[in-house]
Amino acid sequence: MIDFIQVSKQFGTQDVLKSVTFRINAGEHIGIVGPNGAGKSTIFSLISHDIEADSGEIVLPKHTRIGYLHQQLNPHAVDLNLLDYTEDSIPELKTIPEKIHALEAQMADFQPLEKERALKQIGEMQHTYEHLGGYEMRARAEAALCGLGFHVEEFDKPFSSFSGGWQMRAELARTLIANPDLLMLDEPSNFLDLPAVEWLQKFLRSYEGTMLLISHDRYLLRSLVTVTLEIAGGKTTRYQGGYDYYLKEREERIHHALAAKKNQDREIEQIESFIRRFRAKSTKAAQVQSRIKQLEKIERLEAPAAVANLSKIRLADPPHSGHEIIRLEQSGLTYDQQRWIFQDLDLNINRDEKIALVGYNGMGKTTLLRSLAGALELSAGKRVLGHKVVIGYQSQDFAETMPPEKSVYHIVKEGNPAASESDVRNLLGGFGFSGDSVEKKCEVLSGGEKIRLAFARLFIDPPNFLLLDEPTTHLDVNGREALETALKDYKGALCVVSHDVTFTRNVAEQIIAIDDTGVTRYHGGYDYYLEKLDSASGGPGSTRAAGGSDSSATVSEQPAAKGKDARKARAAQREAEKALKKIENKIEKLTEEQTALSEEMMARRDADFATINTRLAQIQSEIQTLESDWESTAEALS
């Protein structure tokens, strides 16, 4: 286990951590959440000894093997090829064979007793090598690299020849296959596309060590963590449950804390009022002094940080357009006249359609998006824009390329010079910029503020066809939810590229997948797309757009049941609902037991940690089984 005991850390004048105390138990999968800049990454740096605490103590078990994925690339070596770099994840695996060979070479000169000791030592080293996974490390590295989107033919390429984003993927693979005792992942999905995020989620679900995860990805938080640690205002709060439990419990805690603070404020006001009224009266001197002492003894409660405002993003209604928004005919794009990013592609997008482009990085999602936006000229074929279509295109790096010296107001004004000052200010107010904040320079804006500003610039001249490339990259959870809500309500057509599974699932109503075989359109949302991937290739509901065919086939619907069949269906539905309820009750009881055991471990130093940890592992296994049963029952019900 890891203990933080009264730990404080300050950067300049900012108290990032103020006397925080919490425990991380062995085997827990903990999600670390909180506002940007609150100190989440500081926790990791303190555990890894990259920085030292100003005060307090951090207790970490000896010989703990730590795997730490930083947000920023920190390559360990750059003169290796991709596979060798990834495989070289545990330093001991290099030294152990060297020591064994050296010892074997010396054994010829050993006496029988020395030779016996040497053989025993070699056996121990071989056992350690096997325990660390030395015999299977190359296979692990190959599997992880493929899962994260690399091709086998790229394994021999120099690690340094890959872009920063792909190097981060290799770094992630390197960290994962080491199978450390403590795995610390700081925003692991930042450089991943949707298929890689799905692979990462499956990999981490089977990880048995202690995991600390910092992420804005709600999909990973919801599916991987069993405990949530919130960092805000220099304090830490431990929630004995996953992300959804944390959201609910945090709101209740804040409500109770605000009520307690309000009651205490009322009590203090009454005491202070008594002191003010009777301070000058000698007959009340004793009571006044008593009240003063009472006031001094009160331990003042701090008002808790309110549940973060989602900073609602209000998108203006788009202007009317024709039914067809855009059409590509026999289109293609190549940079070198040899390798085509896409070719012979027929594709049409109609009014009100909300589409997500998915696929591994490098397959051409951004290229296709730019071609649709008109920012990239086709190498072949035609691009036909519909009647009165107004395009709003936001590139992946637009928020980072806004002139740093320009103000929020001027960035938006330049988007539509004809707009009045009141129109600009009203629009900015809808994106969270009001009053003097419209004069802030771009250089001082946070990542989330830059994204909101980029949207404000787009909507100063409202488009009816939005094309967005990774719009959630710099947004925290609240910002992503705000944008998600706005885009779901948006009345125009939308085409988006995003690596956020939850965002894509909630926004997109159709999927266009790009892979080695071409471009495939799925007339259903992200879950429908996943179902089709699991089914046989070329099943109903998918259409191959490469090769000049993009049919408008839609998902077939089963006819509604009638008569006896309908009654049987309703009876089966009721039974399924009862089964779901029973499963939910069992999960709730197990969760309550899990919470009680964890609180006992936190509260008692003399607790039987071995027995409790064994039971906690059993509970977690039982919960996972029940959750699987729940999902299959719910799927049958739907």
N, C-alpha and C positions, 0 to 999 in steps of 0.2 A: 504494500500500500504506500501511498505518497501523502505526506501531511504538510500542509501550509499552516504555520503557527504564528499568528500576529505579524504577518508579512506586510511590509510597506515598500513602495517604490515610487519615486518621484522623478519626473523629467522636467528640468527647469522649474517653473513655478506650478506645474500641474501634478497633483497627487493622483497618480494612476491607480495605485492600490493603497488603501488605508487600513492597516492592521487587520488584514483578512485572515480568516481561519477556516479551512475546509479540509476534507479528506477524500482521496481517490482510492477506492478499494480495488484489489486485484481482480482482474477479469471484467471490470465494468466498461461499458461503452458509453462515454460521456460526450454530449454535445455542449460546446462552449459558445454561448450566444451573448449578444449585447450590441449596443450601438457601435458604429465605426469609431475607432480611437479610444474605446473604453478600457482597453488593456488586455484583450483576448490573446494577442500574440505575445504580450509581455509575460503571461503565465508560461507559455512554451519556452521562452528565452530563459526564464528563471530556472525551470526544470532542467534544461540542457546546459546550464551554467554559461550560456553566451553572455548573460549579464548577471550581476549579483544584486540581491535585495539590499535596500538601505537599512532595514532592520527586520527582526523576526528570524524564523528558522524554517528551512525546507528539508524535510526528512525523506530521503529516497533510499530504498533498499540497495545494498551493495551488489555489484555485479549485474545490475539491471541493464539489459541490452535495449537501447533506445533507437527507434527509427523515426526520424524527424524530417518531414517534408516542409520546407520553407515556402512562403508565398513567392519569394524571388529566387531565381535560379542560382544555385551555388554548386557548380559541378566539381566533382572530386578529381577528375582527370580528363584531359581533352585529347590525348594522343592515342586513345583506344578506339576500336570500331564500336558500333552500336551495341552488338551482342556482348562483347567482352566487357564494355563499360557497365552494362546492366548487370551482368553476372557477377561482377566484382563488388558485391554488396556487403560482404562480411570479411574484414581484414584477416581474421584468424584462418580462414579457409586457404589463404595463400601460404601462411607460415607453417601450418600443421604438416602438409606434405614435405616441406623443406626440412623440418625437424626430424620427421620420420626417416627420410633418405639419409640425412646426416648420421643419425643414430645407427641405422642399418650398416652404413659404411664403416663405423667404428667397431661394430660387434665382433669382427674377425679377431681383434686383439684382446677381447674381454675374457676374463676368467668365468667359469661356470656360474658363479653367484652373480657376477656383474651382468652376464648375458641374460640371466633369468629376470633380473630387475629391469634390464633394457627392454626385454620382450613384454613385460608387464606395462612398462611406460608406453611402448608403441601401441599396445592394445587399448590403453586409456585414450591415447590421442586419436586412434581410429574411431573409437566410440564417440568422442567429442565431434569429430569430423562428420560422422553419420548423423549425430543428433542435430548439428547445425544445418543439415541438408546438403552437405557438400557433394554427394553423389548425384543429386537431382537438381542442382542449382541451374545448370544450363537449360534443362527442360523447363524449369520454372520461369527462367528469363524469357525463353522463346514464347511460352504460353502467355505471359503477361504482356509482352510487346505486341503480340498479335491481337490480344484482347483490347489493347489501347489504340489499335489502328495502324500499326506498322505492317509492312509487307515483308515476307521472308527474304526477298531479294535485297532488302535494305539493311539486313543484319550486318553485312560486311562493310558498309559505308562508314567513314570516320564519324564519330560522335559530333565533332565540331562542325561537320558539314550541314547539320540540321538546323532549322530555325529555332528561335528561343522557345516557341510554344511546343515544338516536338521534342526538344531537349528536356523540357519540363515533364513531358510524358515519360521519357526514359528514366528521369529522376524518380518519378512516382513508381514506375515498375521496379526500379532498383530498391526503393524503400520497402515496397510490399513484399518482395520475394525473400527478403532477409528474415521475415517472420520474427520480428523483435518481440521482447517481453512487453514493451511499451511503445505503442504506435501513435505518433503525434502528427496529425494532418492539418495543415493550415490552408484552407480554401483549395482542396485537391481538384475540384472540378473547374477551376478558372480557365484552364486551357484545353478542356475536353469538349468534344461534341457529344450529341445524344447517345450514339451507340457506345462510346467509351464510358460515359456516365453509367449506363445500364450495366456494363461489364464490371465497373468499379463497385457498384452497389452489390452485385452478386458475390464478388470476391470478398468484400468486407463483412458480409453477413456470416461468412464461415470463419472469420478470424476469431481465435479463441483467447488472445491476450487482452491486455488493457489498452483501450483506444480512447484518445482524446481527439475530437473532431471540431474544428472551427469551420463553419460553412454558412453561406447565405442560401444554400440550396435546400429548399424545404423537402424535396424528395429524399435526399440523403439523410437529413435530420429525422424525418418521420420514420424511415424504414430501418435505420441503423442504431439510433441511440436509445438507451434505456434509462439514462439519468441526464438531467440538464443542469448545467451550471451557468447562471446568469452573472455577467459582470457589468455593472453600471454604477456611475457616481463614486468610483473608488471602492465599492463594496461587492461582495460575492454572495449569491443566494443559491443554495442547492435545492433542486426540485427532484424528488424521487420518482421520476417518470419521464417518458419521452416528450417529444416536441409539442404535441397537442395537449398533453397533460400540463406541460409548462405554461402554455398560453392561457388555459383555463384557470390554473392555480394561481398564476401571477396576478390575474385580474382580481381574484378573490382576496389575495393577500394585500394588494394595494387598497382595495375597498375597506378591509378591516383596519389597515394601518391608518388610512385617512380618517376613519371614524374615531380611532383611538387618539389621534393627534387633535381632532376637533374637540373631543371630550377634555383632553388635557388643557388645551388652549382656553376652554370655557372655565375650567377650574382655576387656572392661573389668573385669568381676568377677574374672577370673583375675589381671589386673595388680594390681588393688587388694588382692586377697588376698595376693599376693607381698609387696607393700609393707607390709601390716599385719604379716605374719609375721616379716619380716627387718629392719624399720626400726631396731630396737634393737641389731642385731648389727653390730659394726664391720667384721667380715670380709665382710659383704654390702653395705656402704655404697655401693660403686660401682654394683653391680647395682640397688640400690634407686633411686639417683639416675637411672640409665638408664631404669628403669621409669617414674619420675615424669615425665621428659621425654617418654617415649613416650606417656604418658597425656595430657599437655598438648597434644600434636600431633594427637590424634585429633579429627576433626571429627564431633561428635555428630549422629547421625541422629535426626530427629523421627519419632515414631510417626505413620503416616498416619491420617487420619480413616477409620474403618471404614465399610463400605458401610452406608448409612442403614438403620436398623431400620424395617420397614414398620409398626410399631405395630399389630399385628393387631387388628382389630375383631371381637369375638366376639358375634354376635347370638344371643340365647336362642331356643330352639325356641318357635314360636308355639302358642297353645292351639288345640285342634281346632275346626273350624267346619263348617258345611254346605257342600255342593258349590258352590252359588251364593253369591258374595261380595256382589255388588251388582247392581242392575238399574235402568236409567233407562228410563221409558216415556213416549213422546211429549213428551220434556222440552225445555225451552227456557229461555234466560236473556237478559234485556234490562235495561238500566239506565234507558232513557228511553222504553220502549214503542214505539220506532220502529226502532232498529237492534238486531237480534238477534245476540248473540254466537254462539249456536247455537239451532236450532229444530227441533221435531219429531224429536228424536234418540232412537232406541232403541239401547240399549247394555247389554250384560251382561258382567260380569267374574267368572270362576270361580276356585275354589281353585287355588293354585300358579301361576297365570298371571303372567308378568312382562312388563309393557307399558311402552313409552315413548311419550309424546306429543311429536310433532314438528311444526314449522311455524314461520313467521316470527313474531317478537315482535309482539304486538298482535292476533294472530289468535284468541286465547282459550284457549291451553294452560293457563295458570295459573287462569283462570276455571273451566274444566272440571274441573281438579284440585280446586279448592276446593269445587265443587258436589258432586263425588264424596265429598269428605271431610265434607260437611255444614256446612262453614264459611260457605257461601253458599247462600241459599235459592233454589230454582228459581222462575222466573217462570211456568212452565207445566209440566204433566206431573207424573209421580211419580218419587220416588227410593225404592227398596225395598232395605233392607239385609238380607243373608242371616242364617241362623241362627247365633247365637253369634259374630258378626263383631265383632272389636275393632279399631278404626281407630287407626293411628298416623300423624298428619299433621305434616309438618315444612315450614313455609312458607319462602319464599325468604329472608326477613329475620329468622327466629327467632333465629339465632345472634347477630345484632347487637342484638337487643332484650332480651336477658337482663339483668336488673338488675345493673349493674356492681359494686355493693357486696356482692352476695351471693356466698357461697362455692360452689365446685364441689359440695360435699356437699349444701348446702341446695337448690341448683337441682334436683338429682335427687330428693332427699327430697320436695320439693313435688309431684313427679310422681306419688308414691304414698305419702301420709302413713302408711299402714299398714305399709309395709316396715320391717324391722328395720335397725339400724345396720350389722350385719354383712352383710346382703343388699345394702345400698347400697354399702358399701365393696368387697365382692366384685365387684359389677357394674362399679363405676368402675375397678377393677383391670383388667378385661377391655377397657376403653376407654383404657388408658394412664395412668390416674390412680391412683397408689398412695402409701401412706405419708402424708407431710405435704402432698403435692400436692393432696389432696382439700380442703384448707383454703384453697387459692389463691382469690383474688377474681376474678370474671369480667373485671374491668377490665384485668387483667394477662395474660389469656390471648391466645395467638396465634389467627389465623383458623382454623387447623387444629384447635387444641385446643377452640375453641368448637363446631366441627362435631362433634367426638367427644363433647363434653359434651351437645350437643343429642340425639345418638343414645342416649346413656346415659339421658337423661330419658325418651325414648320407650320404652325397653326395661325400665324399672323396673316397668312394667305391660305385659308383652309383647303387641304387637299381632299379628294374623294378616292384616292388610291395611295395607301401608305405602304412603303417598302422599308423595313427596319432590319438592320444587320446587328445582331447581338445587343439589343437595347438594354438588357438587364445587367451588363457586365459590371458596372460600378455601383449598382444599387444594392442596398441592404434589403432584408426581408420585407420591411414595411414599404419601401420604395417599389419593390417588385409587385407586391400585392396591389398597391395604388395604380401602377401602370396596367397591370392585368385587368383590374376592374374597368379602367377607362377604355381599354381596347375591346373588352367584351361588349361594352355599350356603344362603341364607335359604329356609326351607320354607314361607313364607306367600305370599300374593298381593302383587304390587308394581306400582305405577303411578308412573312417574318422568318429570320434565321435566329435561333436561340439554342444555347446548350442547357437551358434550365428546363428540366423535365416537367415540373409542376406548371410552370408558365406555359409551356407548349401545350400541355394537356388541357389547360383551362381556357386557352385562347383560340387554338386552331380547330377548325371544323373539317378541314381537309389536309392531307399530307402529300407533299411531293418529295419522294425519296430519290436520292442520286447515289449510285454506286457504280462498280466496274461494269455492270451490264447495261447501264443507261439511266433513263429517267422514268420513274413509275409514279403514277398518280393514284392515290387512295381516296375514294369518296367517303371518308369518315375521319374521325378524330384520331388522336395519338394512340389510344387504346385499341381502336379498330386496326390501325396500322400494325401494332405489335401482334395482334391476333393473326393477321395475315402473314406476318413474318414466320410465325410458328407453324402455320399450316403449309400444305404443299405448295410449291412454286407454281404461279400461274392460276391460283384458285380464283373463285368469283370475287368481284369487288375491286380488283386491281387492274390497272391498264398500263401497258407498256408504251411509253411515249417516244422512246428512241426508235429509230428506224422508220420514222414517218407515220406512226399510228398513235393517236391519242384519243381513244374512243371515249364516249360519255357514259360508259356503263356505270350503273349505280348499284348500291348494295341491295341484294334481293331481300324481300321481306316475307316472312312466313304469314300465311293467311290466319285470320283470327279464329279461335276455337268456338264451336257452337254446341248447344244442347248438353248431352252427357259429358262430352269432352270438356266443355267449359266448367261444369260442376267439378269434375275430377281435377281440373287445373287449379280451381280455387281451393279445393281441399288440400292439394299438394302444396299450394302456396302457404296455406295456414300452417301446415306441418313444418314447412321450411322456416317460417317466421318463428314458430315455437322453438325449433332447434337453434336458430340464431340467438334467441333470447337466453336459452340455457348456456350457450357458449359464452355469451357476454357476461352473464352472472358469474361463471367460473373464472373468467379472466379478471373480473373486478375483485373477486375474493383473493385470487393469487396476487394481484397487484397490491391489495391492502396488506397481505402478509409480507410481501417484498418490502413495502415501505416500512412496516414495523421492524423487520429484521435489520434493515439498513440504518434506521434511526437508533436501534440498540447498539450497533457497531460504532456509530458516531458518538453516542452519549457515554458509553462505558469502555474504559480502557482495559478492563478485566474480562471483556466479553470473550466467549469461545469462538474466535474468528474462524477457525478451521471448520467447525460444524456449521456455523452460519453461512460461510461462503459455499459450502457444499450444498446446503439447502437453497441458497440464492441461485446457484447454477441449475439446480433441478427445476426451480420455479421458472427461470427464464426459458428452459427447454420446454416445459409444459405450456407456457404462454405462447411460444412460437408454434407449437403443434396446434394449439387451439386457434391461433390466428390463421393458420393455414386451413383448418377445418372451416373457420368462419368465412374465409375468402371463397372456398369452393362452394359452400352452401349459399352464400350471397350471389355468386355467379349463376348458380342453378336457379335461384329465385328470380334473377333479372331476366 
